[in-house]
Amino acid sequence: MTDNAWTRWPSREALGLTGTSRPRQALTWTVRALVLAMLLWGAFRDAPLRWWELGGAVAGLLVAAVAAWALYRTTLAHRLTPSLALFALLLATGIAATAIGLTVPALVIWCGCAVTALERLPFVAALPLGTLALAGYVVLDGDAWPATAATVTGLALAGYVLRLDAEARAQSLRLLTQERAARAAEAESAALAERARIAREIHDVLAHSLSAQLVHLEAARLLIERGAGRERILERVVAARGMAREGLAETRQALSALRGEVSSVEEFLSELVTVEDGAEVTVVGERRPLPAEASQTVRRVAQEALTNVRKHAPGARVHLRLEYARRHVRLEVRDSGGPPGEMSGTGGGYGLLGMRERAELLGGSLEAGPGEEGFVVTLKVPV
């Protein structure tokens, strides 16, 4: 059959009890049991039965209860043929109850069949079944026709309203499930992003530290090959050891920054230039805390730029200018230039390339090139 409004089953979430709280389920079943007990008590009280009729009534009640339970299962599984067979059994039970004088139970069974069909079956099957069950109620009911018409209309509306309420609950449940899945995916994405950030921080710190150590160790190798004095070689080795210590300190600082325990960018730049001869730093604009990613990017670019100055223009004067603008922060590292150093021919510029990619990930930019005197590195990061 074509899947449309007439042949479509109510969703399994609507037919089941998923998403319904236990107190609400208990209240629903308690109310149904009380109503059924009152109706049956009134029927047996008004129509005294002989022992075999009473036995048949009890057997019919058990059959109706089992059929109703099975009907819940078959409709939940969207099995139309077994559901129709169970509805037929319930209607036949109502007819049998009428035959032995149990009018009220028969009316209850037929009304229940009508409401249940409208609530749990496709409309193409629910409308004929509901009409048949309500027709039996009309024939058996002894009230005036306005009351009977009102009851029939109310039962039909009750079944349809229950169907709409169940579908609304199922839709809410689906939306809740999707929201939870989206939150789980967002949390997983955030965890992956955090891991990537940690890996990038550690990589940048180690790359900077190891690159600086390589500068001094390679210089020491060249000095040894040229037969330089012990003091000059020792100076380079000591410098490499100092860079290793700095690398460890920077690694600890990066981990502290990831935990939010980090000094301000101005303090970091001031400490950075104190170990550099001829380096100075200027801060312009209203100082304010920076986001962790922007702060770390500024620090790494400053370190990488100073490493490049040591490598390509040792002894050059360096000026760092940090500018706080309204929507971004700008770092400029400018050196005065000078004769190329012993390591000027090593490296392929991958440090600045990595810094540029890092800035672009934050929506910023990094430019590096010759200036009026030496080399200029300019970083701009939105904040």
Disulfide bonds with the S-S distance in Angstrom:
none
